[in-house]
Amino acid sequence: MAEGLIRTFIAIELSPELNTTLGGIQNSLPIPSQAIKWVKPESIHLTLKFLGDTPLSQIESIVQGMEKAALACPAFTLSTTRIGAFPSLSNPKVIWLGLKGETDKLQATFAEVEKNISRLGFPTDTREFAPHLTLGRLRENAGRNDIETTAKILKSAPPIPQTSLHASHICLFKSQLLPAGPLYTRLTQISLA
């Protein structure tokens, strides 16, 4: 990484209680460890915008853009729904937990962040915003048998307990890619209106 750049993203931080609940959900899925790399429960978050390599000189402008976005967005509450996978449950690569509730307010918050941050030269995300909490990713060396086993486990998983997520802040995080997994450090936290 070039001098003066850090990897960053904007996200909604989860409560420690919700992170603990998500760890329990991960533990309840008997997916073989050679097939999956679970996200550390304390690192699970709701991503609004991945910025990637970011010049340190832009951090202040990003924070100002986030503050402007937050002024237009009230706090909201979501709850967990079901386990899913990208690209599909039959061919899982990323395992996630869906969200429901005040998704209109979440979509509005995403749109405000996107609008205010893209003005700074960050590319606009062309994919439809699909709110989810990533629980784990299948390993690159996972074989066909691992994928089929994982698909079977996900399809037969019992309903997960519905848990609330109260979103009252948006945060800017620094992401460091380490051998033990990514390390996320909160740089700033901004209250929603």
C-alpha positions in Angstrom: 0.0 0.0 0.0 1.3 3.4 -0.9 2.5 5.9 1.7 -0.4 7.9 3.2 -3.2 5.4 2.2 -5.4 3.4 4.5 -8.2 1.0 3.7 -11.5 2.3 4.9 -15.2 1.7 4.9 -18.4 3.2 6.3 -20.6 1.0 8.4 -23.1 0.6 11.2 -21.5 -0.9 14.2 -23.3 -3.7 16.0 -23.9 -3.9 19.8 -21.6 -6.4 21.7 -24.8 -8.4 22.5 -25.7 -8.8 18.9 -22.2 -9.7 18.0 -22.3 -12.5 20.7 -25.7 -13.7 19.3 -24.2 -13.9 15.8 -21.3 -15.9 17.1 -23.8 -18.3 18.6 -25.5 -18.6 15.1 -22.1 -19.3 13.5 -21.5 -22.1 16.1 -24.9 -23.6 15.4 -24.0 -24.3 11.8 -22.0 -27.5 11.6 -20.1 -26.5 8.5 -16.7 -28.2 8.3 -13.9 -25.9 9.3 -11.8 -26.7 6.3 -14.7 -25.4 4.1 -15.4 -22.0 5.8 -13.7 -19.0 7.3 -16.0 -17.4 9.8 -16.0 -13.7 10.4 -14.9 -13.0 14.0 -18.2 -12.1 15.7 -16.8 -8.8 17.1 -15.9 -7.8 13.6 -19.4 -8.3 12.0 -20.9 -5.0 10.9 -23.5 -3.6 8.4 -21.4 -2.1 5.6 -22.8 1.0 3.9 -19.9 1.9 1.6 -16.5 0.3 1.1 -14.0 3.1 0.2 -10.8 1.0 -0.3 -7.4 2.6 -0.3 -8.1 6.1 1.0 -5.6 9.0 1.1 -5.2 10.2 4.7 -5.6 13.7 3.4 -9.3 12.8 2.5 -10.3 11.5 5.9 -11.5 14.9 7.1 -13.6 15.4 4.0 -15.1 11.9 4.3 -16.1 12.7 7.9 -17.7 15.9 6.8 -19.7 14.0 4.1 -20.8 11.5 6.7 -21.9 14.3 9.0 -24.0 15.8 6.2 -25.5 12.4 5.4 -26.3 11.7 9.1 -28.2 15.0 9.5 -30.8 13.8 6.9 -31.2 10.3 8.4 -33.0 9.4 11.6 -32.0 6.4 13.8 -33.8 3.2 12.9 -34.3 -0.4 14.1 -33.8 -3.6 12.1 -34.0 -7.2 13.1 -32.4 -10.4 11.8 -34.5 -12.6 9.6 -32.9 -15.7 7.9 -29.7 -17.2 6.8 -28.8 -16.8 3.1 -25.9 -17.1 0.8 -24.3 -15.3 -2.2 -24.6 -16.1 -5.1 -27.3 -18.7 -3.9 -28.1 -21.2 -1.2 -27.3 -24.0 -3.7 -23.9 -22.5 -4.5 -22.8 -20.7 -1.3 -19.7 -18.6 -1.4 -20.7 -15.9 1.2 -23.0 -16.8 4.1 -25.1 -14.0 5.5 -27.9 -13.1 7.8 -30.8 -11.0 6.3 -32.3 -8.0 7.9 -35.9 -6.6 8.0 -37.7 -3.8 9.8 -37.1 -0.1 9.0 -35.3 -1.0 5.8 -36.6 2.2 4.1 -34.6 4.3 6.6 -31.6 2.0 6.1 -31.9 2.5 2.3 -32.2 6.3 2.8 -29.1 6.3 5.0 -27.2 4.3 2.3 -28.3 6.7 -0.4 -27.3 9.8 1.6 -23.9 8.3 2.4 -23.4 7.3 -1.3 -24.4 10.8 -2.5 -22.2 12.7 -0.1 -19.1 10.4 -0.5 -19.3 10.0 -4.2 -18.9 13.8 -4.5 -15.4 13.3 -3.1 -14.4 11.2 -6.1 -15.2 7.7 -4.7 -17.0 5.5 -7.3 -20.7 5.1 -7.0 -21.7 1.5 -6.2 -23.6 0.2 -9.3 -24.9 -2.9 -7.5 -28.3 -2.8 -5.7 -27.8 -2.3 -2.0 -28.6 -5.7 -0.3 -28.5 -5.2 3.5 -27.0 -8.2 5.3 -24.5 -9.2 7.9 -21.7 -11.4 6.6 -21.2 -14.4 8.8 -18.5 -16.3 6.8 -17.0 -17.0 3.4 -16.2 -20.4 1.9 -12.4 -20.9 1.6 -10.9 -20.5 -1.9 -9.8 -24.1 -1.8 -13.2 -25.5 -0.8 -14.0 -28.4 -3.0 -17.3 -29.4 -4.6 -18.1 -31.7 -1.7 -17.5 -28.9 0.8 -19.8 -26.6 -1.2 -22.6 -29.3 -1.4 -22.3 -30.1 2.3 -22.5 -26.4 3.2 -25.5 -25.9 0.9 -27.3 -28.9 2.6 -26.6 -27.5 6.1 -27.8 -24.0 5.2 -31.0 -25.3 3.6 -31.9 -27.4 6.6 -30.8 -24.8 9.3 -33.5 -24.2 11.9 -35.0 -20.7 12.1 -32.7 -18.3 13.7 -33.7 -16.2 16.8 -34.9 -12.8 15.8 -32.6 -10.2 17.2 -32.9 -6.4 17.1 -30.3 -4.0 15.7 -30.7 -0.4 16.7 -28.8 1.9 14.3 -28.1 5.3 15.9 -24.6 6.0 14.4 -22.6 5.5 11.3 -18.9 4.9 11.6 -15.8 5.2 9.6 -13.5 2.2 10.0 -9.9 1.5 9.1 -9.3 -2.0 7.8 -6.0 -3.8 8.1 -5.6 -7.2 6.3 -3.6 -9.4 8.7 -2.7 -13.1 8.5 -5.1 -13.9 11.3 -7.9 -12.0 9.5 -8.9 -8.4 9.0 -8.6 -6.0 11.9 -11.2 -3.1 12.0 -10.5 0.1 13.9 -13.2 2.7 14.4 -11.9 6.1 13.3 -15.0 8.1 14.0 -18.6 7.6 15.1 -21.4 10.1 13.9 -24.9 10.1 15.4 -27.8 9.9 13.1 -30.4 12.6 13.3 
